[in-house]
Amino acid sequence: HDVFILPAMLLCANAITLSDNAYGKQEEYTIWNDVFAALMNLYRRDGLLTQSGAFFRSILGETAQHVNALSSRFKEWLMALRRNGKVLYLCTGSNVEYCTFLSNFILGKDWRSYFHVTVCHAGKPGFFYGNRPFVHSGSAEGREVTNPQTELRVCGVYSNGNWRDLERWIATKFLPKLNRQPNCMYLGDNVVL
């Protein structure tokens, strides 16, 4: 669905080339199942909490080598957008724990104050056309709980959800006098294929 899968596709192509070189061309390849299982293990949703998989262990152990904290100038720009009536939301495919960990590092402990709402495990691009309910993140550790939410809170952190409900919340909460739907600009962390 997005360019995040491109390394896996390249890995499969290389594995097929290696297999062809070693055993000759085959009618059918069964490599994808193994690659997919490895990726699911590498990026397990509980990987940050259990410190499992090389990806999360590396991020936890060497965060500054992989991620840059945002400058105070950029943070001020985000706050200026808010002060000027823009509604900012963070929408990520990452789970709540990983989003919280990275946001604390990138923006600081007050990261929630930069966004009107945060949506984790959004399942993009399905978030923009699907109808999954929002699920509240209720604990101090940022762990997901499973009760669906019908009303969002300002600076709240949620999982799943959908654009239609978010758009309705933005229009009702922040734009009731405008008598129009909000305009949305999504700056994504991936490119939909």
Backbone bond lengths (Angstrom), bond angles and torsions (degrees), N, CA, C in turn:
res aa  C-N    CA-C-N  psi(-1)  N-CA   C-N-CA  omega(-1)  CA-C   N-CA-C  phi
1 H - - - 1.445 - - 1.524 113.10 -
2 D 1.320 117.85 -23.55 1.457 120.05 -179.68 1.519 109.81 -147.76
3 V 1.323 116.24 176.14 1.462 120.21 -175.77 1.517 112.93 -70.20
4 F 1.324 118.39 -10.43 1.456 121.41 177.69 1.525 111.02 -58.96
5 I 1.322 117.37 -27.57 1.462 121.91 -177.45 1.529 112.50 -84.19
6 L 1.335 118.03 -10.40 1.460 120.57 -177.04 1.526 113.71 -56.48
7 P 1.347 120.32 -42.57 1.470 118.16 177.10 1.529 112.96 -59.59
8 A 1.336 117.01 -35.66 1.462 119.96 178.26 1.527 110.69 -67.15
9 M 1.320 115.73 -38.74 1.462 119.17 177.97 1.533 110.43 -64.67
10 L 1.323 116.87 -41.21 1.460 121.27 177.59 1.526 110.51 -64.17
11 L 1.324 116.76 -41.06 1.459 121.02 177.10 1.523 110.94 -60.18
12 C 1.329 116.78 -44.23 1.469 120.63 177.65 1.528 110.87 -61.80
13 A 1.320 116.93 -44.80 1.466 120.38 179.84 1.527 110.95 -61.15
14 N 1.332 116.71 -42.46 1.465 119.87 178.01 1.519 111.94 -66.50
15 A 1.334 116.50 -38.36 1.471 119.82 178.33 1.521 110.65 -64.62
16 I 1.320 117.35 -38.67 1.468 121.02 177.46 1.524 109.93 -65.24
17 T 1.317 117.62 -42.73 1.470 121.24 178.00 1.523 110.37 -61.05
18 L 1.332 117.71 -45.38 1.460 121.11 178.08 1.525 111.07 -61.43
19 S 1.324 116.33 -43.72 1.460 121.01 178.70 1.531 110.69 -62.82
20 D 1.328 116.81 -44.00 1.469 120.89 178.57 1.519 110.91 -60.88
21 N 1.329 116.51 -42.06 1.458 120.16 -179.78 1.520 112.17 -66.48
22 A 1.316 116.38 -35.15 1.462 120.63 -177.49 1.525 112.94 -84.10
23 Y 1.340 117.87 -38.82 1.461 121.28 -171.47 1.522 113.88 -123.23
24 G 1.303 118.01 -1.29 1.457 121.02 -175.80 1.525 110.51 85.98
25 K 1.322 115.69 167.05 1.472 120.47 -178.63 1.526 109.97 -65.99
26 Q 1.331 114.60 143.66 1.463 121.10 -179.34 1.520 109.61 -114.87
27 E 1.303 115.42 158.79 1.463 120.49 176.10 1.529 111.38 -69.66
28 E 1.316 114.54 -38.39 1.461 119.97 -175.05 1.520 108.96 -142.91
29 Y 1.328 115.90 144.44 1.463 121.37 179.28 1.520 109.14 -116.61
30 T 1.316 115.43 142.44 1.469 120.35 179.79 1.535 110.75 -116.94
31 I 1.297 116.53 25.29 1.457 122.10 -174.77 1.527 112.10 -70.61
32 W 1.335 117.79 -36.71 1.457 120.75 -173.14 1.515 113.21 -56.04
33 N 1.312 118.47 -40.02 1.466 120.74 -178.95 1.522 111.41 -59.04
34 D 1.341 116.60 -41.02 1.461 120.47 179.19 1.525 111.26 -69.79
35 V 1.329 116.89 -42.41 1.468 120.62 178.46 1.526 109.99 -62.73
36 F 1.320 116.94 -45.40 1.458 121.20 -179.95 1.527 110.93 -61.36
37 A 1.332 117.45 -44.14 1.467 120.68 178.96 1.530 110.77 -62.06
38 A 1.323 117.08 -39.75 1.467 120.72 178.23 1.529 110.97 -64.64
39 L 1.337 116.71 -42.64 1.470 120.23 178.74 1.524 111.15 -64.43
40 M 1.315 117.08 -41.76 1.463 120.39 179.17 1.520 110.67 -62.73
41 N 1.327 116.95 -35.88 1.460 120.45 176.94 1.520 111.00 -71.57
42 L 1.319 116.75 -40.29 1.461 121.73 -179.06 1.518 111.49 -63.51
43 Y 1.330 117.42 -40.93 1.468 122.46 -175.29 1.532 112.76 -111.58
44 R 1.325 117.62 32.65 1.461 120.91 179.57 1.521 110.31 -52.61
45 R 1.322 116.56 141.12 1.466 120.54 -178.46 1.517 112.27 -59.55
46 D 1.341 117.47 -29.71 1.463 119.36 179.50 1.528 111.66 -94.79
47 G 1.325 117.41 10.31 1.456 122.04 -175.56 1.516 114.63 -59.09
48 L 1.314 117.91 -36.95 1.461 120.47 179.80 1.522 110.17 -68.95
49 L 1.330 117.17 -44.08 1.466 120.87 -178.27 1.515 112.21 -68.80
50 T 1.340 116.33 -37.88 1.461 120.05 -178.37 1.523 112.30 -91.88
51 Q 1.335 116.31 -5.10 1.458 123.25 -176.92 1.526 110.87 52.12
52 S 1.332 114.02 44.92 1.461 120.14 179.93 1.521 109.47 -107.62
53 G 1.298 115.55 157.12 1.455 120.89 -178.56 1.519 111.23 78.99
54 A 1.316 116.49 141.44 1.468 121.33 -176.81 1.527 112.09 -62.07
55 F 1.322 117.68 -34.01 1.457 120.95 -177.45 1.526 111.59 -60.06
56 F 1.322 117.41 -54.87 1.459 120.46 -176.24 1.523 111.91 -70.70
57 R 1.331 117.78 -36.91 1.463 119.08 176.66 1.527 110.37 -61.03
58 S 1.320 117.23 -40.38 1.461 121.21 179.04 1.522 111.24 -66.36
59 I 1.324 117.04 -45.96 1.469 121.01 179.62 1.527 110.61 -61.59
60 L 1.326 116.80 -43.45 1.461 119.93 -179.85 1.519 111.88 -66.68
61 G 1.325 116.60 -40.55 1.456 120.51 -175.34 1.514 114.50 -79.88
62 E 1.322 117.25 -28.02 1.464 120.75 -173.58 1.528 110.87 -138.47
63 T 1.314 116.64 49.43 1.465 121.22 -173.97 1.527 111.54 -54.21
64 A 1.313 117.64 -46.56 1.466 121.31 -175.48 1.535 112.60 -65.22
65 Q 1.318 117.75 -19.63 1.469 120.13 177.47 1.527 111.84 -80.95
66 H 1.326 117.32 -18.31 1.461 121.92 -176.52 1.523 113.86 -109.75
67 V 1.328 116.57 -24.80 1.465 121.36 -171.09 1.524 109.30 -134.76
68 N 1.316 116.21 140.22 1.466 121.51 175.72 1.520 110.18 -103.72
69 A 1.312 116.09 136.11 1.459 120.05 172.76 1.525 108.08 -70.86
70 L 1.326 116.73 147.85 1.458 120.63 179.22 1.525 110.80 -76.64
71 S 1.302 115.70 147.86 1.463 121.10 179.91 1.528 110.01 -71.46
72 S 1.309 115.58 159.04 1.466 119.90 176.59 1.528 109.99 -63.74
73 R 1.307 116.93 -29.99 1.473 120.98 177.85 1.538 111.13 -64.28
74 F 1.320 116.61 -42.03 1.461 119.84 178.51 1.530 110.48 -67.61
75 K 1.320 116.52 -41.36 1.463 120.31 178.30 1.528 110.57 -61.13
76 E 1.324 116.13 -40.94 1.468 120.35 178.02 1.522 110.90 -64.03
77 W 1.329 116.96 -37.24 1.461 120.85 177.24 1.528 110.47 -61.93
78 L 1.342 116.95 -44.14 1.466 120.04 177.14 1.532 110.70 -59.04
79 M 1.329 116.68 -44.66 1.464 119.58 -179.77 1.526 111.17 -67.44
80 A 1.332 117.74 -34.30 1.468 120.58 177.13 1.521 110.32 -64.97
81 L 1.323 117.08 -38.54 1.466 119.96 175.90 1.518 110.32 -59.51
82 R 1.316 116.68 -44.88 1.470 120.51 178.60 1.518 111.28 -62.45
83 R 1.327 116.38 -46.02 1.464 119.94 -179.42 1.528 111.62 -61.72
84 N 1.326 116.45 -28.06 1.467 120.89 -179.51 1.524 113.00 -92.11
85 G 1.323 116.64 18.89 1.454 120.84 171.83 1.515 116.29 87.40
86 K 1.323 118.45 7.58 1.468 120.53 177.14 1.518 108.61 -83.27
87 V 1.323 115.62 141.86 1.457 121.23 177.25 1.520 107.04 -100.21
88 L 1.321 116.28 119.62 1.464 121.40 -177.23 1.520 110.09 -106.71
89 Y 1.322 115.25 133.20 1.455 119.19 174.06 1.518 108.77 -132.97
90 L 1.324 114.70 145.87 1.454 122.16 175.78 1.515 106.29 -101.79
91 C 1.323 116.66 124.36 1.464 121.94 -178.48 1.523 107.48 -127.55
92 T 1.327 116.72 115.42 1.454 120.94 -175.65 1.526 111.00 -134.67
93 G 1.299 115.42 153.15 1.458 120.70 174.10 1.519 111.88 -81.32
94 S 1.310 117.27 -11.49 1.464 121.65 -178.85 1.518 110.87 -72.53
95 N 1.333 115.23 154.59 1.457 118.80 178.50 1.528 110.52 -74.12
96 V 1.309 116.05 170.10 1.463 122.82 -174.14 1.529 111.14 -59.54
97 E 1.323 116.68 -45.11 1.462 119.86 -176.13 1.529 111.34 -63.12
98 Y 1.326 116.84 -43.49 1.460 121.05 -178.71 1.525 110.55 -69.53
99 C 1.319 117.10 -42.17 1.465 121.06 177.02 1.523 110.56 -59.96
100 T 1.319 117.17 -44.83 1.462 121.71 179.51 1.523 110.61 -62.59
101 F 1.321 117.06 -46.36 1.463 121.54 -179.96 1.530 111.10 -59.03
102 L 1.343 116.71 -51.26 1.463 119.82 -178.13 1.524 112.04 -68.11
103 S 1.319 117.35 -39.79 1.466 120.24 -179.63 1.520 111.37 -64.74
104 N 1.339 117.00 -38.14 1.465 120.18 174.71 1.521 110.54 -59.74
105 F 1.324 116.66 -40.94 1.461 120.70 -179.13 1.528 111.21 -72.69
106 I 1.326 116.57 -44.28 1.469 121.39 -173.45 1.525 112.47 -75.46
107 L 1.338 116.70 -44.27 1.465 121.01 -173.84 1.523 114.05 -110.13
108 G 1.321 117.33 -20.21 1.462 121.46 -176.38 1.523 111.18 106.23
109 K 1.315 115.28 172.41 1.469 121.40 -176.09 1.526 112.78 -61.40
110 D 1.330 117.37 -20.97 1.465 121.20 -179.96 1.528 112.27 -93.87
111 W 1.319 118.45 22.33 1.468 122.38 -173.64 1.521 113.15 -55.84
112 R 1.319 118.59 -32.27 1.466 120.33 -178.74 1.533 111.66 -62.81
113 S 1.317 116.61 -27.62 1.463 120.14 -177.06 1.528 112.68 -70.34
114 Y 1.318 117.85 -13.23 1.467 120.62 179.16 1.532 112.14 -83.00
115 F 1.328 116.87 -17.09 1.464 121.45 -174.56 1.523 110.37 -124.10
116 H 1.310 115.16 143.64 1.459 119.70 176.02 1.524 110.95 -71.47
117 V 1.311 116.15 -29.13 1.465 121.64 177.50 1.528 108.22 -160.57
118 T 1.323 116.06 150.63 1.464 122.15 177.03 1.514 108.82 -121.80
119 V 1.327 115.92 131.40 1.466 122.00 179.31 1.525 107.85 -118.07
120 C 1.321 116.46 116.14 1.465 122.66 179.15 1.526 109.84 -105.35
121 H 1.309 115.64 163.65 1.472 121.91 179.08 1.526 109.72 46.10
122 A 1.332 114.39 45.12 1.464 121.00 -172.36 1.522 113.42 -71.14
123 G 1.316 117.09 -23.03 1.463 118.65 179.69 1.514 112.67 68.24
124 K 1.342 116.21 41.61 1.472 119.79 178.59 1.529 109.40 -66.60
125 P 1.261 119.63 144.10 1.455 127.01 8.48 1.531 113.92 -86.07
126 G 1.353 118.77 -4.51 1.459 121.18 -178.38 1.515 114.41 -56.58
127 F 1.333 117.32 -26.58 1.453 121.33 177.60 1.527 110.72 -54.38
128 F 1.325 117.12 -35.30 1.460 121.03 -173.83 1.526 113.36 -82.77
129 Y 1.325 118.36 -15.34 1.466 119.02 178.57 1.525 113.16 -129.37
130 G 1.326 118.62 -7.06 1.457 122.05 -178.51 1.514 112.77 -85.54
131 N 1.335 115.18 -170.21 1.457 120.81 -176.21 1.529 111.69 -140.20
132 R 1.340 117.91 28.95 1.464 119.72 179.41 1.524 110.11 -69.63
133 P 1.324 117.33 142.50 1.464 118.91 178.20 1.535 110.70 -74.26
134 F 1.327 115.97 157.28 1.454 121.03 172.35 1.517 108.87 -73.95
135 V 1.321 116.77 143.63 1.462 123.23 175.94 1.522 106.30 -119.27
136 H 1.326 116.62 130.35 1.465 121.00 -175.07 1.519 111.82 -76.75
137 S 1.312 115.80 143.30 1.460 122.66 170.41 1.509 105.84 -98.74
138 G 1.328 117.08 106.62 1.450 118.51 -167.26 1.501 118.11 -103.89
139 S 1.311 119.86 -13.03 1.454 118.84 -173.68 1.520 111.53 -98.50
140 A 1.318 115.48 165.56 1.466 121.32 178.95 1.522 111.36 -65.52
141 E 1.333 117.18 -28.11 1.462 120.11 179.68 1.522 111.83 -78.22
142 G 1.324 117.94 -5.33 1.453 120.52 -178.98 1.503 112.36 80.43
143 R 1.316 117.86 23.30 1.460 120.50 179.30 1.514 110.54 -82.60
144 E 1.311 114.13 144.29 1.452 120.93 -179.14 1.523 110.24 -74.74
145 V 1.312 116.46 138.36 1.455 122.17 169.11 1.521 106.71 -115.65
146 T 1.310 117.19 162.17 1.461 118.90 -165.67 1.518 116.36 -100.63
147 N 1.317 119.62 11.90 1.460 118.22 -179.55 1.529 110.74 -85.48
148 P 1.345 116.79 122.65 1.470 120.02 178.73 1.526 111.26 -62.04
149 Q 1.322 115.79 144.90 1.457 121.96 -178.31 1.523 109.70 -111.89
150 T 1.324 115.48 135.12 1.455 119.04 175.22 1.526 110.59 -101.36
151 E 1.330 117.36 -20.06 1.462 121.40 179.75 1.524 108.97 -124.59
152 L 1.324 115.98 125.33 1.463 120.94 178.43 1.524 109.59 -90.01
153 R 1.336 115.81 152.93 1.458 121.91 177.18 1.522 109.38 -112.13
154 V 1.317 116.41 147.51 1.461 121.70 175.43 1.525 108.71 -61.47
155 C 1.319 116.23 133.96 1.469 125.78 -177.30 1.527 112.33 68.81
156 G 1.329 117.39 12.95 1.452 121.00 177.67 1.519 111.50 -74.77
157 V 1.325 115.39 157.61 1.461 122.37 177.56 1.523 107.26 -120.42
158 Y 1.330 115.32 125.81 1.464 121.66 -174.93 1.517 110.35 -132.66
159 S 1.315 115.27 165.18 1.456 122.02 172.24 1.517 108.80 -118.84
160 N 1.336 114.43 159.90 1.463 123.15 178.09 1.525 110.04 64.68
161 G 1.314 118.31 -129.48 1.451 121.66 179.38 1.514 113.33 82.10
162 N 1.334 114.59 -174.92 1.460 120.75 -177.99 1.521 109.35 -156.23
163 W 1.333 115.35 156.69 1.463 121.09 -176.73 1.520 112.13 -63.64
164 R 1.321 117.71 -39.34 1.471 120.50 -177.29 1.532 111.01 -57.29
165 D 1.334 117.54 -46.65 1.465 120.28 179.30 1.528 111.85 -70.38
166 L 1.333 117.08 -36.95 1.456 119.92 177.86 1.525 110.78 -65.77
167 E 1.319 116.22 -43.43 1.466 121.24 178.52 1.536 110.57 -60.50
168 R 1.328 116.44 -43.19 1.469 121.04 178.76 1.534 110.22 -62.51
169 W 1.335 117.14 -42.30 1.463 121.51 179.37 1.532 110.86 -63.64
170 I 1.337 116.50 -45.03 1.467 120.70 178.98 1.530 110.23 -60.53
171 A 1.331 115.84 -46.87 1.471 120.01 -178.32 1.523 111.26 -62.52
172 T 1.328 117.47 -41.99 1.460 122.05 -177.90 1.521 112.05 -73.14
173 K 1.309 116.06 -43.48 1.467 121.17 -173.73 1.527 112.95 -79.42
174 F 1.327 117.44 -37.34 1.461 120.00 -170.24 1.534 114.60 -117.85
175 L 1.320 117.99 -18.84 1.465 119.98 -174.07 1.530 114.24 -125.95
176 P 1.331 120.22 28.27 1.467 118.78 -173.52 1.529 114.20 -62.37
177 K 1.313 118.50 -28.69 1.465 121.15 -177.55 1.524 112.27 -83.42
178 L 1.316 117.85 -14.18 1.459 120.49 -177.86 1.525 112.98 -79.21
179 N 1.346 116.23 -21.31 1.457 120.94 178.62 1.537 111.81 56.22
180 R 1.327 116.13 40.83 1.463 121.30 176.68 1.521 108.92 -154.10
181 Q 1.309 115.05 163.80 1.450 120.27 176.56 1.533 109.05 -77.81
182 P 1.334 116.96 151.77 1.464 119.16 178.97 1.525 111.62 -70.60
183 N 1.321 115.47 149.11 1.456 121.10 169.36 1.521 106.81 -87.81
184 C 1.305 116.71 138.61 1.459 120.28 -177.07 1.517 109.94 -121.44
185 M 1.319 115.58 134.69 1.452 120.94 170.01 1.521 106.25 -120.02
186 Y 1.312 116.08 117.08 1.455 121.13 179.90 1.518 108.50 -101.36
187 L 1.335 116.29 118.65 1.456 121.63 174.15 1.520 106.17 -101.60
188 G 1.323 116.23 104.44 1.456 120.07 -169.01 1.501 114.53 -91.52
189 D 1.323 112.64 162.77 1.448 120.58 175.18 1.517 110.85 -99.34
190 N 1.325 116.11 10.43 1.461 119.93 175.95 1.524 108.89 -151.64
191 V 1.313 114.76 168.73 1.455 120.92 178.39 1.527 107.18 -116.77
192 V 1.302 116.89 119.91 1.461 120.63 -179.90 1.514 108.84 -72.06
193 L 1.322 116.34 131.09 1.463 121.39 179.26 1.510 110.86 -85.19
